[in-house]
């Protein structure tokens, strides 16, 4: 069975200076329109920490062939359980 690859983008927002939130967005049926499907529960202290935490969340959505439509066991929305406030990227 062939399944379509989901179009998911990882972005980082800074709604307040120095507080960074990762956001996963998926393209909806209107080409080029993306809607949030998951986001950080708490801010990270750096862009890099938010990006790394978002990448972990994105990886949890997919196997080696990427996130696919119609796959069993692939959540459409996840809630991360990692603490990005104390993450240090070196």
N, C-alpha and C positions, 0 to 999 in steps of 0.2 A: 504494500500500500504506500503510495506516495503522498507526502504531506507538504504543505507550503511552509516556507520559512517565514516566521513572524518578523515584522520590521519593528525592532525595538531600539530606541536611542537612550543613551545614558547622558544626562546633563547634570551640571552642578549650578545651583542657584546660591546667591549671597543676598538674602533679603535685608540683612543688617550687617554693617561692617564687621568682618572677622568671624562671621557665623555662616558656615557652608553646609548646604543640604544637597544630597544627591537625589535625583529624580529619574525613574525609568518611565519612558513614554512609548506608546505603541501607536503606529499608524492605523487610523480607522479606515472605513470604507471609502472615505473621500481622500483621494491621493494627496499626500503632502500634509494632511492634518493629523497631528499627533495629540494623543490624550494621555494624561498621567495614569499609570497602572500601579505604581508603588513609589514610595519616597522614604527618606530617612525619618526616623521617629525623633531624633535629636540632632543638633548641629555638630559638625566637626570643626576643629579649630583651624584647619587649613584646607585649601582647595585640594591638595594632593591626598589628604586623609579622606575627604569626602569622595573623591574620584575612586580611590582604592576600595572603599566600603561599597560604593555603588557597583563596581565591577564584580565584587563577590556576590552581591544580590543578583546581578545579571547572569553570572555563571550558574547560580542555583536554578535558573529557569530552563537550562538546556543541557543536552548531552553533547557528545562529540560532533554531532551534525548541526548544532545550533537549535534554537527554540523553534519548534514546529507546531503548526495548527493541527488539532485533532489528535495529538499524542496523549496516550493515557498516562496519568500520573504527573503531568506537567501542570503546576498551578498557574492560574491566570493572574493571581495576585498573591504576593508574599509579604510577610512582615519580618524584617530582619531582626535578629536577636543579638547583634554585635554592638559593642559600645564604641562608637566612633569618636566620642569626646576625648578618649585617652589613647588614641591611635597615633603612633609616631612612624612616619615614613622616613627612611634614611637612604 
